[in-house]
Amino acid sequence: MPGHLRCQFRGVYLLLFLLIEQQWRAILKHSSTTEVSNTPQATLHSKRTVATTTRFAYAFLVAGCDPARPAYRPFLSNIAVATRLLAQHGSQAEVIVLVQMDFRSPYETLPENDLFLLLSSSSLRVHIHYIPKTPFQSYYRTQFDKFRILNFTQYDQGILFMDADVMPLTNLDYLFSLSTTDDRIKDNWVVAGPIAPANGGFFLLRPTPGAFERVAALLREQTTSHNRTRLFDSIQGWGHAVGPSDYWETRTGKRGREWTFYAAHADQGFLYHWVKYEQKNVTIVVGATVQNWGCCDEHGQVQLESTFPLRDFDLHSTNHTVSWQRKPPPTCWSVPRKECLPIYGDFIHFGGKRKPWMKPPPSNLTRATQWDSPNHLWYRTFWEINSELGLNLTASEWLTPEDPPLGLKPGKRQAFQGPPIELSR
């Protein structure tokens, strides 16, 4: 190419880049200065959906939201990606997004652009619920706000909570169907992880009247005790010493009786205590095995009622409203091949710094390559949302390498900072 033409080409390219940057800055400026008129307790939903209400829902939580510091926004993008993928695979569920604004922020609600992204990314009906700000905000405390889903008793077939950095790979409605049609399945689902018997980032609870009030009372009681002793009791845990005939088990087969597994002092320990020792009603998927725990033995304690292989689930049965359909690739991204089964193979949890938006996007991003890796699928799906909604973002503008507003994990010191945990309605 002649030199003068090359210079002209570079000039046009630079002009286009500057125009895109100017438009993006205008979007950011608008989103950081515009508030919705709804009160913080408002419930919003997408106008693109029908008015019918289902009896089951997915739930997400985003905290530390401050439009002046947009590090929270990639989590909203991930929720948009999650709802888009669920809808594409045929989900009929509703979606609850719990939002907590940063205590230091003057904003009481998300800006219009954030709401537009959440409400318009899929055909699913999305409800946004604001929870009270707290001057003691931390990663540790926010984890217990997950249990606010027990307030939504209208979803009597269950609420599946997913962390805001979880990406579903298929339609997960079959979990609600199994929970209500299969006699072998308990009201609550928990999935064991490699270093904990309960994954606090992916679980299904059945809301019942009085459950939220009991959770709030238990958290208040136990965190008062923890603050008084400045210690998390590895024997009593959240109020129950595991007996000699009882145990917890991780996906890798490790068993124990002390509350020493990862995040036992935080959401994962509390979740395990709630479903197993308070509710005495839980199905726990441990690797390729399903455990059913219920009430009660001759001493009134929870007992292991049954176990069976995960492969025994007849997920293609006509008795279920949803058939499980594994999408490519043929091997799992997050678990060993032998555990590439429903549930474990159906979602990706982008823990720590493995989040797609903290890395450069793949260079070969096309529809044909979207199943090459989790990052390919995430970026490809968000690209579709970006294009459809006219967000006009370039791939480089999706990157947010900085840490989330409240950090990456629940430090043990955070457990003893501030007053006991209070979950108000």
MIGUVO-232775 format. One line per field, with one value per residue (C-alpha): residue number from 0; z, x, y negated. Coordinates in steps of 0.25 Angstrom, whole numbers, plus 5000, padded with zeros to 4 digits. Layout:
BEGIN
resi	NUM,...;
up	Z,...;
east	X,...;
north	Y,...;
% end
This chain:
BEGIN
resi	0,1,2,3,4,5,6,7,8,9,10,11,12,13,14,15,16,17,18,19,20,21,22,23,24,25,26,27,28,29,30,31,32,33,34,35,36,37,38,39,40,41,42,43,44,45,46,47,48,49,50,51,52,53,54,55,56,57,58,59,60,61,62,63,64,65,66,67,68,69,70,71,72,73,74,75,76,77,78,79,80,81,82,83,84,85,86,87,88,89,90,91,92,93,94,95,96,97,98,99,100,101,102,103,104,105,106,107,108,109,110,111,112,113,114,115,116,117,118,119,120,121,122,123,124,125,126,127,128,129,130,131,132,133,134,135,136,137,138,139,140,141,142,143,144,145,146,147,148,149,150,151,152,153,154,155,156,157,158,159,160,161,162,163,164,165,166,167,168,169,170,171,172,173,174,175,176,177,178,179,180,181,182,183,184,185,186,187,188,189,190,191,192,193,194,195,196,197,198,199,200,201,202,203,204,205,206,207,208,209,210,211,212,213,214,215,216,217,218,219,220,221,222,223,224,225,226,227,228,229,230,231,232,233,234,235,236,237,238,239,240,241,242,243,244,245,246,247,248,249,250,251,252,253,254,255,256,257,258,259,260,261,262,263,264,265,266,267,268,269,270,271,272,273,274,275,276,277,278,279,280,281,282,283,284,285,286,287,288,289,290,291,292,293,294,295,296,297,298,299,300,301,302,303,304,305,306,307,308,309,310,311,312,313,314,315,316,317,318,319,320,321,322,323,324,325,326,327,328,329,330,331,332,333,334,335,336,337,338,339,340,341,342,343,344,345,346,347,348,349,350,351,352,353,354,355,356,357,358,359,360,361,362,363,364,365,366,367,368,369,370,371,372,373,374,375,376,377,378,379,380,381,382,383,384,385,386,387,388,389,390,391,392,393,394,395,396,397,398,399,400,401,402,403,404,405,406,407,408,409,410,411,412,413,414,415,416,417,418,419,420,421,422,423,424;
up	5000,4996,5008,5006,5006,5018,5026,5021,5026,5040,5041,5038,5048,5059,5056,5058,5070,5076,5072,5079,5092,5092,5091,5102,5111,5109,5113,5126,5129,5127,5135,5147,5148,5145,5155,5154,5161,5168,5183,5188,5191,5177,5169,5155,5143,5128,5120,5109,5117,5120,5132,5137,5150,5152,5165,5164,5162,5161,5170,5169,5179,5176,5187,5188,5176,5174,5160,5163,5164,5154,5158,5161,5147,5142,5151,5146,5132,5137,5142,5128,5122,5131,5129,5114,5114,5123,5114,5101,5107,5110,5124,5129,5143,5148,5153,5166,5167,5181,5180,5192,5189,5195,5208,5204,5191,5191,5181,5186,5173,5161,5149,5137,5128,5139,5140,5125,5124,5135,5130,5115,5113,5112,5111,5126,5136,5145,5159,5165,5180,5188,5202,5213,5213,5224,5230,5233,5219,5215,5207,5219,5223,5209,5208,5218,5210,5201,5211,5208,5197,5208,5209,5195,5199,5187,5180,5187,5177,5181,5178,5172,5177,5168,5171,5162,5156,5152,5138,5135,5123,5121,5125,5140,5142,5143,5157,5161,5154,5161,5174,5173,5165,5169,5183,5185,5185,5197,5198,5198,5189,5192,5183,5190,5185,5185,5198,5205,5207,5202,5190,5195,5181,5176,5184,5184,5196,5197,5204,5215,5225,5237,5230,5228,5242,5248,5239,5244,5259,5257,5250,5261,5272,5266,5262,5276,5281,5271,5274,5289,5288,5276,5271,5262,5269,5260,5269,5270,5257,5255,5267,5265,5268,5258,5265,5263,5253,5245,5236,5225,5211,5200,5185,5186,5197,5209,5221,5235,5247,5251,5245,5238,5223,5214,5218,5230,5237,5226,5216,5213,5227,5230,5218,5222,5236,5232,5222,5230,5245,5245,5233,5234,5219,5209,5196,5195,5182,5186,5173,5166,5178,5183,5199,5205,5219,5227,5241,5250,5257,5271,5277,5269,5260,5245,5238,5225,5219,5205,5195,5180,5168,5161,5148,5153,5151,5139,5134,5120,5127,5122,5137,5137,5131,5127,5120,5122,5110,5110,5101,5095,5098,5101,5113,5125,5128,5143,5148,5144,5133,5142,5149,5136,5140,5142,5152,5152,5137,5136,5142,5143,5155,5152,5166,5170,5158,5148,5144,5129,5130,5138,5126,5111,5102,5093,5079,5071,5077,5067,5068,5064,5075,5086,5093,5092,5107,5117,5114,5099,5103,5113,5103,5091,5099,5105,5090,5086,5097,5094,5080,5082,5092,5085,5096,5086,5095,5088,5094,5100,5108,5115,5123,5138,5144,5157,5169,5172,5182,5194,5190,5186,5198,5213,5222,5236,5242,5236,5244,5257,5251,5254,5262,5261,5247,5246,5234,5234,5223;
east	5000,5006,5010,5000,4989,4994,4994,4980,4975,4982,4975,4962,4964,4968,4956,4947,4954,4952,4938,4935,4943,4935,4922,4926,4930,4916,4910,4918,4915,4900,4900,4907,4898,4884,4876,4863,4851,4847,4849,4860,4849,4843,4841,4845,4843,4845,4834,4838,4832,4818,4811,4810,4817,4824,4826,4841,4853,4868,4874,4887,4893,4902,4907,4917,4910,4914,4913,4925,4933,4928,4936,4923,4918,4924,4916,4903,4908,4910,4896,4892,4900,4894,4879,4882,4888,4876,4866,4873,4872,4857,4856,4842,4847,4847,4860,4862,4874,4877,4885,4892,4898,4911,4909,4919,4911,4900,4893,4881,4878,4885,4886,4877,4887,4890,4875,4874,4885,4878,4864,4866,4877,4867,4852,4852,4844,4854,4851,4861,4861,4869,4874,4878,4892,4901,4913,4920,4920,4930,4931,4928,4915,4910,4910,4899,4890,4888,4879,4869,4864,4856,4847,4841,4831,4823,4833,4829,4836,4849,4859,4873,4883,4896,4907,4908,4921,4914,4910,4900,4902,4889,4874,4875,4859,4860,4865,4852,4845,4852,4850,4835,4833,4844,4841,4856,4859,4858,4853,4867,4879,4893,4905,4918,4931,4946,4949,4935,4923,4914,4916,4911,4911,4901,4889,4874,4865,4850,4845,4835,4828,4836,4849,4855,4852,4859,4871,4872,4871,4881,4891,4889,4891,4903,4910,4908,4915,4926,4928,4929,4939,4946,4947,4939,4937,4942,4934,4921,4921,4908,4902,4903,4915,4915,4913,4921,4911,4911,4921,4922,4928,4935,4934,4948,4944,4950,4941,4942,4934,4940,4936,4949,4946,4947,4938,4932,4932,4925,4913,4917,4917,4904,4898,4902,4897,4884,4879,4885,4883,4872,4863,4868,4863,4874,4879,4894,4901,4915,4923,4916,4907,4894,4892,4878,4878,4866,4859,4861,4868,4865,4872,4864,4877,4878,4881,4886,4873,4878,4889,4889,4898,4896,4894,4881,4874,4865,4866,4860,4847,4834,4830,4839,4836,4850,4859,4874,4882,4897,4903,4917,4928,4928,4937,4934,4942,4941,4941,4948,4942,4936,4928,4923,4909,4897,4899,4914,4915,4904,4910,4924,4928,4938,4945,4956,4963,4958,4947,4946,4945,4959,4966,4967,4956,4959,4965,4956,4943,4932,4919,4927,4937,4928,4929,4944,4946,4937,4943,4939,4925,4924,4930,4922,4909,4912,4915,4901,4895,4904,4900,4885,4884,4892,4902,4913,4924,4937,4944,4955,4945,4939,4952,4952,4965,4963,4957,4942,4937,4937,4949,4951,4948,4943,4955,4954,4957,4944,4936,4939,4938,4926,4913,4906,4899,4885,4876,4865,4854;
north	5000,4986,4978,4967,4977,4984,4970,4967,4981,4979,4965,4971,4983,4972,4964,4976,4980,4966,4966,4979,4974,4961,4969,4979,4967,4961,4974,4975,4960,4962,4975,4969,4957,4962,4969,4976,4970,4983,4984,4994,5004,5004,5017,5015,5025,5025,5021,5031,5042,5048,5045,5059,5062,5075,5083,5084,5074,5071,5061,5053,5043,5031,5022,5010,5003,4989,4982,4974,4986,4996,5008,5015,5014,5026,5034,5028,5032,5046,5046,5042,5053,5063,5059,5059,5073,5078,5072,5077,5091,5090,5086,5082,5077,5062,5055,5048,5038,5034,5020,5013,4999,4996,4989,4978,4975,4964,4972,4981,4988,4993,4983,4985,4992,5002,5005,5005,5016,5025,5024,5025,5035,5047,5051,5055,5047,5039,5034,5024,5023,5013,5017,5007,5001,5004,4996,5009,5015,5025,5038,5046,5039,5039,5054,5055,5046,5058,5064,5052,5061,5068,5056,5059,5070,5068,5077,5089,5099,5093,5082,5085,5075,5073,5064,5052,5059,5072,5075,5086,5094,5100,5099,5102,5102,5117,5115,5109,5120,5131,5125,5125,5138,5148,5154,5157,5142,5133,5118,5113,5115,5114,5117,5121,5115,5119,5113,5111,5120,5108,5098,5085,5080,5090,5095,5097,5094,5096,5083,5086,5076,5073,5078,5064,5060,5073,5070,5056,5060,5071,5061,5051,5061,5068,5055,5049,5061,5061,5046,5048,5059,5054,5068,5077,5090,5102,5112,5105,5098,5090,5097,5112,5122,5132,5146,5159,5165,5152,5146,5135,5139,5132,5135,5141,5151,5144,5145,5139,5135,5122,5109,5106,5107,5095,5084,5092,5078,5072,5075,5089,5093,5086,5092,5106,5104,5098,5109,5121,5117,5107,5111,5126,5127,5127,5134,5132,5136,5141,5144,5155,5159,5153,5152,5150,5145,5144,5145,5153,5164,5169,5158,5147,5144,5143,5156,5161,5167,5171,5170,5173,5171,5157,5164,5171,5158,5160,5146,5149,5155,5149,5147,5135,5122,5120,5129,5128,5125,5125,5115,5115,5117,5132,5130,5122,5109,5109,5123,5137,5144,5155,5144,5138,5140,5131,5120,5121,5120,5109,5097,5090,5082,5071,5071,5062,5055,5065,5056,5053,5038,5038,5044,5040,5045,5057,5053,5063,5059,5065,5073,5085,5083,5080,5093,5093,5088,5082,5068,5070,5073,5062,5051,5057,5056,5042,5038,5042,5034,5022,5022,5025,5014,5004,5002,4999,5005,5010,5023,5015,5007,5019,5021,5018,5023,5017,5025,5025,5014,5023,5032,5046,5055,5054,5052,5057,5044,5038,5048,5040,5026,5018,5022,5036,5038,5033,5037,5028,5029;
% end
